[in-house]
């Protein structure tokens, strides 16, 4: 018996010529399945929407993983899709902006059922899946970098970050003073909070320090420093999205996620890792091992935090860099890390931003900062930080758009702001450098500011 003939499938019967008959099943259905909102096939999207409406009405929404995956995916990709389809705004990161701030507004105006809001908030805060996201993004992006570029990038990035921070402090304070806010209030309650490193690592310790020095309540101080943090992050998101658009028009200004030109310096292990990932030859076990490696490095970072006080994401960042430079991770595992990084970037970013919008972004506080003088001062501060980063980076032979975006993360809302900024800029590979700007830059800003405030004493 002819084996070749036995394995050949007969050609499908074609519709008679001229009848105009088209096969609805399965080809028509497949076309519908391949039509997606974000990553969600359209029929699955419709089924999920109906199911979630029924579950809410029946009071069966729980903060468990399967339910929350469905809720956050549906909400995140819906908001992002709206932003990506808007004229002009789609070019400046509207997908990330909408995925973060629309849910915040919906919660404030009571369009989100209380049961659903509570379930999302509980899941976001108790599972800490923001750190799972950051861990996989950092480890995957570092493992995909060239060693020499990694070393030079980490050494160089401090120059545009430091110079930009000083310039932003001077310009922001000057603008606020000219607008009548006063130098003291502008510097300590608008400019510094923007660059303090977000809410948990920035606004909270800053407000505690202010309260101790000024002899007032920490809650009062926190209410004053939080709005500039949030509005500064929104400004950075918009400006970073704009830079992404500029990079498409002027490609010589950007490395599309690379901080500096790498020339021909790619090592054999890096080339092998990228080649294997590109060929799709990484087996599921290797991908799982890479994900667990990222989690292990994060837990080591948590231990470092308890031992020496270094923030866990920063400790994890240094550990990942050490593992990369010491060739402690095989090329195959590096390729697995790259696959995990891409999967998390594509599938988790917008659901994560939606969760952040519901659970961690108070719309009322954001609106409190929307006064003309505050807006001008905040925009001036963030724009200066990014502009100086652009030109200093260019002078150091780095890609100016990338250095400006890393500087923008110094004015972001902590780790959540980094995700939104890099998503709007389509530069998620910059997450390791963004963490330096946010965590280390923020810690230095808070510490230096509290020392300075205590030294100059009370205002007036």
C-alpha positions in Angstrom: 0.0 0.0 0.0 1.3 3.4 -0.9 1.9 5.3 2.4 2.0 8.7 0.7 -1.4 8.1 -0.8 -2.9 6.9 2.4 -1.9 10.2 4.3 -3.2 12.5 1.6 -6.5 14.2 2.5 -9.0 14.7 -0.3 -9.4 18.3 -1.5 -12.5 19.9 -0.1 -15.4 20.1 -2.5 -15.8 23.6 -3.9 -19.1 25.4 -4.3 -20.4 25.4 -7.9 -19.0 28.2 -9.9 -21.2 31.3 -10.1 -23.5 30.4 -7.2 -21.8 32.9 -4.9 -22.0 30.3 -2.1 -19.4 30.8 0.6 -18.6 28.2 3.3 -19.8 29.6 6.6 -18.6 26.7 8.7 -15.9 26.4 9.6 -14.0 29.0 7.5 -16.5 31.8 8.4 -16.4 30.9 12.0 -12.7 30.8 12.0 -12.5 34.3 10.6 -14.8 35.5 13.4 -12.6 33.7 16.0 -9.5 35.4 14.6 -11.2 38.8 15.0 -9.9 40.0 18.4 -10.4 42.8 20.9 -6.9 43.0 22.4 -6.1 39.3 22.7 -9.7 38.1 23.2 -11.4 36.4 20.2 -14.7 38.2 19.5 -17.0 35.3 20.3 -15.2 34.6 23.6 -15.4 38.3 24.4 -19.2 38.2 23.9 -19.6 35.1 26.0 -17.4 36.6 28.8 -19.4 39.8 28.8 -22.7 38.0 29.2 -21.4 35.6 31.9 -19.9 38.5 34.0 -23.2 40.4 33.8 -25.1 37.3 35.1 -22.5 36.6 37.8 -22.7 40.2 39.0 -26.5 40.1 39.1 -26.4 36.8 41.0 -23.8 38.1 43.5 -21.3 35.5 42.5 -18.3 37.7 41.7 -15.4 36.4 43.8 -11.8 37.6 44.0 -10.5 34.2 42.8 -8.0 33.9 40.0 -10.3 32.5 37.2 -13.0 35.2 37.7 -10.5 38.0 38.0 -8.6 37.0 35.0 -11.8 37.2 33.0 -12.9 40.5 34.5 -9.5 42.3 34.2 -8.9 41.0 30.6 -12.4 42.1 29.5 -12.1 45.5 31.2 -8.4 46.2 30.3 -8.6 45.2 26.6 -11.9 47.0 26.1 -10.5 50.3 27.5 -7.3 49.9 25.6 -9.1 49.2 22.4 -11.1 52.4 22.7 -8.0 54.4 23.3 -6.2 52.8 20.3 -9.0 53.7 17.9 -9.2 57.4 18.8 -7.7 59.8 16.2 -4.6 61.6 17.3 -4.8 60.3 20.9 -3.9 56.8 19.7 -0.5 58.1 18.8 0.3 59.4 22.3 -0.5 56.3 24.4 -4.3 56.6 24.7 -4.5 52.8 25.2 -2.5 52.9 28.4 -4.2 56.1 29.6 -7.7 54.8 29.0 -6.9 51.4 30.6 -5.7 53.1 33.8 -8.0 56.2 34.2 -11.3 55.1 32.7 -11.8 52.4 35.4 -10.8 55.0 38.1 -13.5 57.4 36.8 -16.1 54.6 36.5 -15.5 53.6 40.2 -15.8 57.2 41.4 -19.0 57.8 39.5 -20.5 54.5 40.7 -20.7 52.8 37.3 -18.8 49.8 38.7 -21.0 47.6 41.0 -19.6 47.7 44.6 -19.2 43.9 44.7 -17.1 44.0 41.5 -15.0 46.9 42.8 -14.3 45.1 46.1 -13.4 41.8 44.3 -10.9 43.6 42.0 -9.4 45.6 44.9 -9.0 42.6 47.1 -7.4 40.5 44.3 -5.0 43.3 43.3 -3.8 44.1 46.8 -3.7 40.6 48.3 -2.2 38.7 45.3 0.5 41.4 44.6 0.4 40.4 40.9 1.9 43.7 40.0 5.2 42.3 41.3 4.8 39.1 39.4 4.5 41.3 36.3 7.5 43.5 37.1 9.6 40.4 38.0 9.0 38.7 34.7 9.5 41.9 32.7 12.7 42.8 34.4 14.3 39.3 34.3 13.2 38.7 30.8 14.4 42.0 29.4 17.7 41.7 31.2 18.3 38.2 30.0 17.7 39.4 26.5 20.2 42.2 26.6 23.8 42.1 25.5 26.3 42.1 28.4 28.4 45.0 27.2 25.4 47.1 26.4 23.9 46.2 29.8 27.0 47.4 31.7 27.4 50.6 29.7 23.7 51.4 30.0 23.6 51.0 33.7 26.6 53.2 34.1 25.5 55.9 31.7 21.8 56.2 32.7 22.7 57.9 36.0 24.0 61.0 34.2 20.8 62.1 32.3 18.7 61.0 35.3 20.7 63.2 37.8 21.1 66.2 35.6 17.5 66.0 34.5 16.3 65.8 38.1 18.2 68.9 39.2 17.1 70.9 36.1 13.4 69.8 36.7 13.6 70.9 40.3 14.9 74.3 39.4 12.5 74.9 36.5 9.5 73.5 38.2 10.1 75.6 41.4 10.7 78.7 39.3 7.5 78.3 37.3 5.4 77.7 40.4 6.9 80.7 42.1 6.2 82.9 39.1 2.6 81.7 39.1 2.1 82.7 42.7 2.2 79.3 44.5 5.4 80.2 46.4 8.9 78.6 46.2 8.5 76.6 49.4 5.1 75.1 48.5 6.0 74.5 44.9 9.3 72.7 45.7 8.2 70.5 48.6 4.6 69.9 47.7 4.5 69.7 43.9 8.0 69.3 42.4 9.5 66.8 44.9 6.4 64.5 45.1 6.5 64.1 41.3 10.0 62.7 41.5 9.6 60.8 44.8 9.1 57.4 43.3 5.3 56.9 43.4 2.9 56.3 46.3 4.2 53.5 48.4 7.9 54.3 48.1 7.5 58.0 47.6 4.4 59.9 48.8 3.9 57.8 52.0 7.4 58.1 53.4 7.6 61.7 52.2 4.3 62.6 54.0 5.5 60.8 57.2 8.8 62.8 57.1 6.9 66.1 56.4 4.5 65.5 59.3 7.4 64.8 61.7 9.3 67.9 60.7 6.4 70.3 60.4 4.5 68.9 63.5 1.3 68.1 61.7 -0.8 65.0 60.8 0.6 62.6 58.3 -2.9 62.2 56.6 -2.9 66.0 55.9 0.5 65.9 54.3 -0.4 62.8 52.3 -3.5 64.5 50.8 -1.3 67.3 49.6 1.5 65.3 48.0 -0.6 62.6 46.4 -2.3 64.6 43.6 1.0 65.8 42.0 2.3 62.2 42.0 -0.7 61.1 40.0 -0.9 64.1 37.6 2.9 63.9 37.1 2.5 60.3 36.1 -0.3 61.1 33.7 1.8 63.9 32.1 4.7 61.4 31.7 2.4 58.9 30.1 1.2 61.4 27.5 4.7 62.8 26.8 6.2 59.3 26.5 3.4 58.3 24.1 4.2 61.4 22.1 7.9 60.4 21.9 6.9 57.0 20.6 5.1 58.8 17.7 8.1 61.0 17.2 10.4 58.0 17.1 8.3 56.5 14.2 8.8 59.8 12.3 12.5 60.1 13.0 13.8 56.6 13.5 17.4 57.8 13.9 16.5 59.2 17.4 15.4 55.8 18.8 16.6 52.3 19.4 13.0 51.0 19.8 13.7 49.9 23.3 17.5 49.7 23.2 19.2 52.3 25.3 22.2 52.7 23.1 23.6 51.2 19.9 25.0 47.7 20.4 27.0 47.5 17.2 28.4 44.0 16.6 29.0 43.3 20.3 26.3 40.7 20.8 27.8 37.7 22.5 27.2 34.1 21.3 25.0 33.3 24.2 22.8 36.3 23.6 22.6 35.5 19.9 21.7 31.9 20.6 19.0 32.9 23.1 17.4 35.3 20.7 17.7 32.8 17.8 16.0 30.0 19.7 13.3 32.3 20.9 12.7 33.5 17.3 12.5 30.0 16.0 10.0 29.0 18.6 12.1 26.0 19.6 11.8 26.6 23.4 9.9 23.7 25.1 7.2 24.4 27.7 9.4 23.1 30.5 12.1 25.7 29.7 9.5 28.5 29.6 8.1 27.3 33.0 11.6 27.2 34.4 12.3 30.7 33.2 9.1 32.0 34.9 10.1 30.3 38.2 13.6 31.8 37.9 12.0 35.2 37.8 9.9 34.5 40.8 12.9 33.1 42.7 14.9 36.2 42.0 12.1 38.4 43.2 11.9 36.3 46.5 15.6 36.8 46.9 15.0 40.5 46.5 12.3 40.3 49.2 14.9 38.7 51.5 17.4 41.4 50.7 14.8 44.0 51.6 14.4 42.4 55.0 18.2 42.1 55.6 19.5 45.4 54.3 16.4 47.5 53.5 17.0 47.7 49.7 13.6 47.7 47.9 12.8 44.2 46.6 12.4 45.1 42.9 15.8 46.9 43.0 17.5 44.0 44.7 16.0 41.6 42.2 17.2 43.9 39.4 20.8 43.7 40.6 20.6 40.0 41.1 19.3 39.5 37.6 22.1 41.7 36.2 24.7 39.7 38.2 23.2 36.4 36.9 23.5 37.7 33.4 27.0 39.0 33.7 28.3 35.9 35.4 26.7 33.6 32.7 24.8 31.9 35.5 21.8 31.4 33.2 22.2 29.2 30.1 21.3 30.5 26.6 18.3 28.2 26.5 16.9 29.5 29.8 17.6 33.0 28.6 15.5 32.3 25.6 12.8 30.9 27.8 12.9 34.1 29.9 12.5 36.2 26.7 9.4 34.1 25.8 7.9 34.7 29.3 8.7 38.4 29.0 6.8 38.7 25.6 3.9 36.6 26.9 3.4 38.8 30.0 3.9 42.0 28.1 1.2 41.1 25.5 -1.3 39.4 27.8 -1.1 41.0 31.2 -0.3 44.7 30.6 -3.7 46.1 30.0 -5.5 43.9 32.5 -2.9 45.0 35.1 -3.5 48.7 34.3 -7.3 48.2 34.6 -6.8 46.7 38.1 -4.5 49.6 39.0 -7.2 52.0 37.9 -9.9 50.4 40.0 -7.8 49.6 43.1 -5.0 52.1 43.3 -5.9 55.3 41.4 -8.4 57.5 43.3 -10.1 59.7 40.7 -11.0 62.4 43.3 -7.4 63.0 44.2 -6.4 63.2 40.6 -9.1 65.8 39.9 -7.9 67.8 42.9 -4.7 68.7 41.1 -6.5 70.0 38.0 -5.9 73.7 38.6 -4.3 75.8 35.9 -1.2 76.8 38.0 -0.7 73.2 39.2 -1.0 71.9 35.7 1.5 74.3 34.3 4.0 73.7 37.1 3.7 69.9 36.9 3.9 69.8 33.1 7.0 72.1 33.2 8.7 69.8 35.7 8.1 66.6 33.8 8.8 68.2 30.4 12.2 69.6 31.7 13.1 66.2 33.2 12.5 64.5 29.9 14.0 67.2 27.7 17.2 67.3 29.6 17.3 63.5 29.5 16.9 63.6 25.7 19.8 66.0 25.1 22.1 64.5 27.8 21.5 61.0 26.4 22.2 62.2 22.9 25.5 63.8 24.1 26.5 60.5 25.7 25.7 58.6 22.4 22.6 57.0 23.8 19.3 56.9 22.0 17.7 60.2 23.1 14.1 59.1 23.0 14.9 56.1 25.2 16.8 58.2 27.8 13.9 60.7 27.9 11.5 57.9 28.5 13.6 56.5 31.3 13.7 59.9 32.9 9.9 60.1 32.5 9.7 57.1 34.8 11.3 59.1 37.5 8.1 61.2 37.5 5.8 58.2 37.4 3.5 56.6 39.9 6.0 54.0 41.1 5.9 50.6 39.6 2.4 51.1 38.3 3.5 54.3 36.6 6.5 52.5 35.0 4.1 50.0 33.4 1.8 52.7 32.1 4.6 54.9 30.8 6.5 52.1 29.1 3.2 50.7 27.6 2.3 54.1 26.2 5.8 54.5 24.8 5.9 50.8 23.5 9.3 50.4 25.2 8.7 47.7 27.9 12.3 46.5 27.4 13.4 49.6 29.3 11.8 48.3 32.6 15.2 47.6 34.3 16.3 51.2 33.7 12.9 52.5 34.6 13.2 50.7 38.0 16.5 52.5 38.6 14.9 55.8 37.8 11.8 55.1 40.0 13.3 53.2 43.0 16.8 54.5 43.4 16.0 58.0 42.0 12.9 58.2 44.2 14.7 57.0 47.3 17.5 59.6 46.8 14.9 62.3 46.2 12.9 61.6 49.4 16.0 61.2 51.6 17.7 64.4 50.3 14.4 66.4 50.5 13.7 65.5 54.1 17.3 66.4 55.1 17.0 69.7 53.3 13.6 70.5 54.8 14.9 69.8 58.3 17.9 72.0 57.6 16.0 75.0 56.4 13.3 74.7 59.1 9.7 75.8 59.0 8.4 78.1 56.2 8.2 81.9 56.7 
